[in-house]
Amino acid sequence: MEIDRNGMEVLDREHSLALVRSATIGRLAIHAGALPAIVPVNFILTADAVVIRTGTGSKLQQAVDNAVVAFEVDDYDALRHTGWSVNVVGIAREITDPSLLDRVRRLPLAHWVPGPADHHLAISLDVVTGRRILEAAHVSV
């Protein structure tokens, strides 16, 4: 087990992606009008991308068109003071290939915001990093 200089466990790519698969809400860091913004999104993880849905002409759709973005998922236990965080950095692109779009539309991808969400965005898994805060009993200083 690798521990970073802050005492957190460093998770490998596969473990990090397994944790991402266990979640349904993530946060997407984008630039909107030259300003940074963090947007909560429903998502699903495929073999090679984080996939989200959005509406036509939405700020989210415009902000991520071929942009490098960061996507984050986490979970924590406030009682035990433990938790984990996984970050994905990749290029966001709208899915337009008809066969891929057909497959993606069949995925169980929720959309909580009212109104149509006919566009699907894929974020490549170029950089995946994860950290976990261990229970105090498991940390040796």
C-alpha positions as CSV (number, residue, x, y, z in Angstrom):
1,M,0.0,0.0,0.0
2,E,1.4,3.4,-1.0
3,I,0.9,6.3,1.4
4,D,1.4,9.9,0.2
5,R,3.1,12.6,2.2
6,N,-0.3,13.6,3.7
7,G,-1.0,10.1,5.1
8,M,-3.6,9.2,2.4
9,E,-3.6,5.9,0.6
10,V,-2.7,6.3,-3.1
11,L,-5.2,4.2,-5.2
12,D,-4.2,2.6,-8.5
13,R,-6.1,3.3,-11.7
14,E,-8.2,0.1,-11.5
15,H,-9.2,0.6,-7.9
16,S,-10.0,4.3,-8.6
17,L,-12.2,3.4,-11.6
18,A,-14.0,0.7,-9.5
19,L,-14.9,3.5,-7.0
20,V,-16.1,5.7,-9.8
21,R,-18.4,2.9,-10.9
22,S,-20.0,2.7,-7.5
23,A,-21.2,6.3,-7.6
24,T,-23.9,8.1,-9.6
25,I,-23.2,11.8,-9.0
26,G,-20.0,13.5,-9.8
27,R,-18.6,17.0,-10.3
28,L,-17.4,18.3,-13.6
29,A,-14.9,21.2,-13.5
30,I,-15.2,23.4,-16.6
31,H,-14.5,26.9,-17.9
32,A,-17.7,28.9,-18.5
33,G,-17.1,32.2,-20.1
34,A,-13.4,32.1,-19.0
35,L,-14.3,31.5,-15.4
36,P,-14.0,28.2,-13.6
37,A,-17.2,26.4,-12.7
38,I,-18.0,23.1,-11.0
39,V,-21.2,21.4,-12.1
40,P,-22.8,18.4,-10.4
41,V,-23.7,15.8,-13.0
42,N,-25.3,12.3,-13.3
43,F,-22.9,10.0,-15.1
44,I,-22.1,6.5,-16.0
45,L,-18.6,5.0,-16.5
46,T,-18.0,2.9,-19.7
47,A,-14.8,1.0,-20.6
48,D,-13.2,4.2,-21.9
49,A,-15.1,7.3,-20.8
50,V,-17.2,9.0,-18.3
51,V,-20.5,9.7,-20.1
52,I,-23.0,12.4,-19.1
53,R,-26.2,13.8,-20.7
54,T,-27.1,17.4,-21.3
55,G,-29.6,19.5,-23.1
56,T,-29.3,21.3,-26.4
57,G,-27.4,24.6,-26.1
58,S,-26.8,24.2,-22.4
59,K,-23.8,26.0,-20.8
60,L,-22.4,22.6,-20.0
61,Q,-22.6,21.4,-23.6
62,Q,-20.9,24.6,-24.9
63,A,-18.2,24.6,-22.2
64,V,-16.9,21.1,-22.8
65,D,-16.8,21.0,-26.6
66,N,-13.3,19.4,-27.1
67,A,-12.0,21.0,-23.9
68,V,-9.8,19.4,-21.3
69,V,-11.9,19.0,-18.2
70,A,-11.6,17.5,-14.7
71,F,-14.2,15.1,-13.3
72,E,-14.3,14.2,-9.6
73,V,-16.2,11.6,-7.5
74,D,-15.9,11.1,-3.8
75,D,-17.5,9.6,-0.8
76,Y,-16.9,9.9,2.9
77,D,-17.9,8.6,6.3
78,A,-18.2,11.7,8.6
79,L,-18.4,9.5,11.7
80,R,-15.2,7.6,11.0
81,H,-13.4,10.5,9.3
82,T,-12.6,8.3,6.3
83,G,-13.3,8.7,2.6
84,W,-12.0,8.6,-0.9
85,S,-11.7,10.9,-3.9
86,V,-11.1,10.1,-7.5
87,N,-10.2,12.6,-10.2
88,V,-10.4,12.0,-14.0
89,V,-8.8,14.4,-16.4
90,G,-9.6,14.1,-20.1
91,I,-11.0,15.6,-23.2
92,A,-14.8,16.1,-23.4
93,R,-16.5,15.5,-26.7
94,E,-20.0,15.2,-27.8
95,I,-20.9,11.6,-28.9
96,T,-22.1,11.9,-32.5
97,D,-21.2,8.5,-34.1
98,P,-24.6,6.9,-34.7
99,S,-23.6,3.4,-33.6
100,L,-21.9,4.6,-30.4
101,L,-24.8,7.0,-29.7
102,D,-27.2,4.1,-30.0
103,R,-25.3,2.1,-27.5
104,V,-24.9,5.0,-25.1
105,R,-28.6,5.8,-25.2
106,R,-29.3,2.2,-23.9
107,L,-27.2,2.7,-20.8
108,P,-29.0,3.3,-17.5
109,L,-28.0,7.0,-17.3
110,A,-30.3,9.1,-15.2
111,H,-31.0,12.7,-15.8
112,W,-32.5,14.6,-12.9
113,V,-32.9,18.1,-14.4
114,P,-36.4,18.7,-16.0
115,G,-36.5,18.9,-19.7
116,P,-34.9,17.0,-22.5
117,A,-31.3,15.8,-22.4
118,D,-30.6,14.6,-25.9
119,H,-26.9,15.2,-26.0
120,H,-24.3,12.8,-24.6
121,L,-20.8,13.8,-23.7
122,A,-17.8,11.5,-23.3
123,I,-14.8,12.4,-21.1
124,S,-11.8,10.4,-21.9
125,L,-9.9,8.6,-19.1
126,D,-6.5,10.1,-19.8
127,V,-5.4,10.7,-16.2
128,V,-7.1,8.8,-13.3
129,T,-5.9,9.5,-9.8
130,G,-7.4,8.4,-6.5
131,R,-6.7,8.9,-2.8
132,R,-8.3,7.4,0.3
133,I,-8.3,8.7,3.9
134,L,-7.6,5.7,6.1
135,E,-9.1,5.1,9.6
136,A,-6.6,6.3,12.2
137,A,-6.0,2.7,13.4
138,H,-4.6,1.8,9.9
139,V,-2.2,4.7,9.6
140,S,1.4,4.3,10.9
141,V,3.2,7.5,11.2
